[in-house]
Amino acid sequence: MSGHLDRLGEKPIFENSLGAFYLTLTRGLGFKFLQEGKTMGLAAYGQDTYVDEFSQFYECSAETGSYKLTREHISLMNTFIDRILSAATNDHDLFQRKANLAYAGQYHTEDAIIKLCRYLYKKTKVDTLCLAGGVALNSVANYKILEHTPFKKIFVQPAAGDAGTAIGSALYGNFIIGDQPWQPANSFFSPYLGKTYSNDDVEDALNRYKDVITVEEPVDLFGMVSKKIAEGNIIGFFHGQSEIGPRALGNRSILADPRNPDMKDTINLRIKHREPFRPFAPIILEEHQTQYFAMEHPSHYMLFVPPIHDAKHEVIPSVTHYDGTGRVQTISQKINPVLHGLLEAFYKETGVPVLLNTSFNDNEEPIVESPMDAVKCFLTIDLDYLVLEKYIIRKK
């Protein structure tokens, strides 16, 4: 489901795919390489103004399960986008035109995916679907598959996209080239596959910056951290091995109180230095997921965007997207007991089993990896506290 456009000398490299369609849209909106997530977030602010026009930019058949994207389709889309954006009269008008274009592109991406998945189900009659590729990171579309196709269970590997092909290569090498017997998985797939750091690594980072930080080792770490979050503090959270894939899944995260209606704008402006329309993800105890979200299917890797129940919009406003949805991560005690414990403490403190989660990095910087990275980033961006394994750190 992935695809890209690039140039090698004067000869265009083209892939006939949903990914190429979405990339064309993303670049037309002025976003950069690997910023398709911005297009998806912007679509929530759009209207169906250009939906009809976008139907001419690709071909998809539910009867044959085919998808076709040609150079002519791409040329037509680029010309259309340029014409719409060049007619903007002011910044507000330009933003709304971009949002309406993003909405149209997202609508047709979802429509094509649903058609292809219905065809696949008709051919296989298997109600479990596994997805990979860059388009499978479109968590809005993934939820629409659950909503509009017969598939009952969907697994999207957390490193869906070009970087995740390493997993497929390793599996191919083991089972096909190595001729090893296939062993079906009988447990959750943990995304926390990064390097393990020792206590010495943590101590080295703390000692390096001891002149500018204060370090505390509380008896009740979760209780203290949940209280600080409830008081309005924004926390850098570093624990264990880093997560595979582009989503921050709690081990390299910035956490905040989702009940604060100003928190989204505060983090975008003060810490992430990014566009104000960019949303943040809710993470929730799996035991309470259906109380807040209109979805029973788990979302352990933050790859589904279901509606948030209307009654909960005012309870967790800073993680409720403009269209009333949320890119939820289901926190399982089995997969991440530390984050589960922190959420339980926050629930005990506030009565809300949800935290705001975003990646631990500055805008357009990589997510922190090591304890040294975490302390450096903490000192660079305007976080209130850093939780580094068992320690709580603040700036002097």
Secondary structure, 3 states (H helix, E strand, C coil): CCCCCEEECCEEECCCCHHHHHHHHHHHCCCCCCCHHHHHHHHCCCCHHHHHHHHHHCEEECCCCEEECCHHHHHHHHHHHHHHHHCCCCHHHHHHHHHHHHHHHHHHHHHHHHHHHHHHHHHHCCCEEEECCHHHHCHHHHHHHHHHCCCCEEEECCCCCHHHHHHHHHHHHHHHHCCCCCCCCCCCCCCECCCCCCHHHHHHHHHHCCCCEEEECCCCHHHHHHHHHHCCCCEEEECCCCECCCCCCCCEEEEECCCCCCHHHHHHHHHHCCCCCCCCEEEEEHHHHHHHECCCCCCCCCCECCEECHHHCCCCHHHCCCCCECCEEEECCCCCHHHHHHHHHHHHHHCCCEEEEEECCCCCCCCCCCHHHHHHHHHHCCCCEEEECCEEEEEC
